[in-house]
Amino acid sequence: MQTILSNPLFMPVLITLLIVGLVPLVGGYLTLVERKILADFQVRLGPMRVGPHGLLQPIADSLKLMLKEDIIPTDSDKAIFWFAPVISTFTGLTAFSVLPLAKNIFVADVNVGLLVISATSAVGILGIILGGWSSNSHYPLLGALRSAAQLVSYEVALSFALLSGVMLAGTLSMQGIVKAQLDRGIWFVFGNYFFMIVPFAVYVVAAIAETNRAPFDLPEAESELVAGFHTEYSGFRWALYFLAEYANILVVCSVAVTLFWGGWLRPFPSAAWLHYPLDYAFPVLLFAGSGVLTMTLVKGLKRDPIQQKVLILVALMLVGLGALFLIPAVNDAVIGLFWFLLKVSFLIYLLIWFRGTFPRFRYDQLMNIGWKLAIPVGMAAVLINAVLGMIRKA
């Protein structure tokens, strides 16, 4: 056993298995979170029927998708139709291999990590294009062509935004980027006299378009193309596209956190006196406070004892999680992961907020934003950040 644990491949393989096992589950529950948040925006309750407060809805949806009939159109290119969703899912999960979730929680640290993520995201779009083309149907083909044009339009702006961050870090290694922010004692989003906020904004807009999220979800616009590129897909193959979309959301948010928001670093990482207030007190107050607030909801559910018991259990679990952060050994092991996931959660909430706020753009508006706004602003941000970087060093 000791030989296995001491093997240098043990942790990478273990983290890989955890990612492959947990990302589908996280993706499923992200749909529940998204539906609940959008329902709150619209003064509704969202899913409430399956399990207490709808907590088992993702499990029911997964079972339904796996049990549905797998239909392949008669005149489709069956081999490509079968393989296209696999491409999107595989590339979405592959990007996690170079993302540092914490100081010691990562699969691989390569010196071109950011380039690997950019390459996998570019290849992943082929799954959408091939899926639409192989269906041999008008609406999926239009969705696939839209996806190709959207990729070309926003990949350039995304690259300029990433280039601004790489200039500050001086490396393409994802771990190196976080360490560069630690050495400078500042998150890059506030670097170069706060001007790095501009490439971050460009990155957010381009990332939303790259992941086909509203208001840039033209490849699957249901009001125009039935369901776009995946119109002919059903059951498990459709679920793979859904999994790829949410995996890509996690990836783009993780890249933004790593490149602009300090990765697994806490706020003000160079201020030693903030170690205990931020690394110990804040997590305890966050989880314990959430548990106490959850307990206040129990009184309003007197007619439903099952939901009462579930809420009490959730409240106790939150308080217990908060208490774990008081143990130094546990805190040292998970505090980096805590800060990383907290920042990623904030960005995911931002994407859901955008979906509930902005209507879908027309196709000409989509192209105008990409070519006439995002790319020129991204290019200007690279040049101005280069000048500000030289002034700062001088």
ABEGO torsion letter per residue (X at the ends): XAAAAABAAAAAAAAAAAAAAAAAAAAAAAAAAAAAAAAAAAGBAEBAABEBGGAAAAAAAAAAAAABBBBBBAABBAAAAAAAAAAAAAAAAAAAAABBABAABBABBBAAAAAAAAAAAAAAAAAAAAAAAAAGBAAAAAAAAAAAAAAAAAAAAAAAAAAAAAAAAGBABAAAAAAAAAAAGBBAAABGGGAAAAAAAAAAAAAAAAAGBOAAAAAABAAAAGAEAAAABBEAAAAAAAAAAAAAAAAAAAAAAAAAAGEABBBGAABAAAAAAAAAAAAAAAAAAAAAAAAAAAAAAAABAAAAAAAAAAAAAAAAAAAAAABAAAAAAAAAAAAAAAAAAAAAAAAAAAAAABBBBBAAAAAAAAAAAAAAAAAAAAAAAAAAAAAAAX
